[in-house]
Amino acid sequence: MKYLDAFQLALSRNRRLLTVIAVAFFSVLILTTVVAYLILLSYPDFGKTLQSALAGAGDYMAIPPPYTNGLYRFIFLNNIAHFWNPVRLWVWIPLIGAFELGYELILNAVVIGGVAAFVSLTKGPLYTVEGLVPHGVIEIPAFILEFTGLARWHVTTTRALASRLSDRPVDRPLLKEGVKDAVVLSLLSLVLFAIAAYIETFITPHLLGR
């Protein structure tokens, strides 16, 4: 119950921030889906070229087969790499990392929207729903929670740094509360990423008849 209360409190305190980030994410996602769909519909040869390129990239990356722990690790680590990859940990640096956060939000929304449009045109709407929705309904909230946790981190640490640079006392209770919320939201996103990866590995292939 203690952990559940912590999650609920963090979500309640950051409701407005969650809403802003969710609106921004879905706006970019919907716009990208529509634009990509129109482009692929207008230029069929481009879609075929893209399909061939993606097939070649899949062979090069040696993606593990469905129903394996290897694929589960591949999907899970790929999703959290945007925030926990040692190479990209600078996203946590106060103020500076906020620019990376905005880039990651746009990048993920564009990728998901582009994939939805591409799969819909090449495989059909039903395949898109079965292939993307089951894990997407969990994976997308996981991204939004992680973005919100990082945004809370940047707001909190930047406020504290501004106070120090202005020779004003740092509001320590507010600092601790903000850091706690950032950690709680990030941990919750990790749990959702793990669940989404499990669905994509062991359930989605079954729905697609693989």
Secondary structure, 3 states (H helix, E strand, C coil): CHHHHHHHHHHHHCHHHHHHHHHHHHHHHHHHHHHHHHHHHHCHHHHHHHHHHHHHHHHHHCCCCCCCHHHHHHHHHHHHHHHHCHHHHHHHCCCHHHHHHHHHHHHHHHHHHHHHHHHHHHHCHHHHHHHHHHHHHHHHHHHHHHHHHHHHHHHHHHHHHHHHHCCCCCCHHHHHHHHHHHHHHHHHHHHHHHHHHHHHHHCHHHHCCC
